[in-house]
């Protein structure tokens, strides 16, 4: 280029940026955080209201204070919180009558009643003018519930624009809201609800497709979600304070559960495509096996199923039978095409896996996600420790696969195996060897190695060695491809 | 691909040559080419001969893909997909090298003064070259990010046109910000 001077020592002589066409200025502002965009309003008159054109308002208290936020004394902290609230007020005033695509507020430890009252206009604004609304009143990630929770004010107008709403750490009673005609996605985290709130919410949102409840609290321990008319497609329940769920949502396509072992009774899930049961618990009761079998039977329309290690360990347990383990499910999972398990392949999980494979006659894809951070100290309760269960825990895992030769009908049409978190351990190799040897139609086996945590060179060497070992293994199907990742 | 040559005429009547494939990085030029109105030379009355070679340099590098290095870097393996795309370690390495090389190229390419930045931004906007527009806009945004209003004014030579009273009020609020809110 002809006249290319280094920019550092080049003095700018005219203000060209302020005279750029508006679309370019908006483009620049859209690349800035709300804080930086706001600051441009102090530059000159032409900049004062420019930033209000940005479609995303993200007020995150922690980003505004920066690091100096910690170690503040109470009085100063209160001052800052007040200023932050002032700032949100001023910004909304400037945005009056405009629609904003996204409006996010993260205001931590909002347990002061004066500040709480100030949030009402923000929420009302959001419910009327915004299509994506995030409200986060939580404290530090691991902290307990704030003592006084903020309660969302009632809204007597329908929230016509709102499509996505995520609430964290507040009280929410959907029955006091007029309606949410366009709301499609709701994520509630640490929200205190009433027993009927979930049903009220679904009834108030005719287009609700996705509902995610995480660590929510309810007055009673039994939650009934009985909404035969809803459009709800995706339901995710995660560590809520609930002992029993009764779910009747016939429209459901995806169902996910993460948390302690809980009684979940579902009915009429004939559209279900995808189910994920990630029970994680410290206690193992013999009755759990039967409860899980019943649940698996109720979600047997799903073509894809994901189970946690705990599920696999629970599955072989038989109640009222002093000896013996469950060999297969009472009714096979005929619809199941893709099974995913998260496990470390301990012997008890192996017994559960065998039970599942035996009961999934039409399986086409099988994924194992090896996780080695599973809690080991599982406490076995109520006479579960049958001789058989204890015997199995002392078994040599390579023997295990030898002893189950040709017992799984699904192996005649299994087409794809995916193993992630692979580290070449003996039990992993045993399983891979077995699957390669017995799957006559296996097209591909994808191996995704676990992450390298220390010596990279050693790790690569090990990876290469295991790869060579794997490739040398005999295969039942000559077309089987092994892919590494 | 064919290497048909296209001729572009700058606002000050200088003519530059560019391959058709490279020219297609610009939506505007692509529409003209596809519209079949290729009458030898395409006049660009909004782009001067100072900046046009710089634009052509970008198009040559990006002819066909029309994206920045960021986009390519994000196009990796999608874990949510039920069936993983064919995986090839060699291909992955080549891809990584390509992205690194592109980043380095972008860095060198973007080393110019503010006047060029504005001209390039306007040209990218006029010619609808999204990758180049994002690149230049990001550079301008990076000169605003995390800075005080005074620093930004100095960076861009912006004159504050507030009345003394307004100015006073501004300074008050600004001070409040500076005092209370740590800058990143």
Interface residues (C-beta under 8 A of the other chain):
Chain A: X1 X2 X3 X4 X5 X6 X7 X10 X12 X13 X14 X15 X16 X17 X18 X20 X21 X23 X24 X27 X28 X29 X31 X32 X33 X35 X36 X39 X40 X42 X43 X44 X45 X46 X47 X64 X65 X66 X67 X68 X69 X79 X80 X83 X304 X338 X365 X416 X418 X446 X483 X484 X485
Chain B: X50 X53 X54 X77 X82 X83 X84 X86 X87 X89 X111 X112 X113 X114 X115 X116 X118 X121 X122 X125 X133 X137 X138 X140 X141 X144 X145 X146 X147 X148 X149 X152 X153 X155 X156 X157 X158 X159 X160 X161 X162 X170 X173 X174 X176 X177 X180 X181 X182 X183 X184
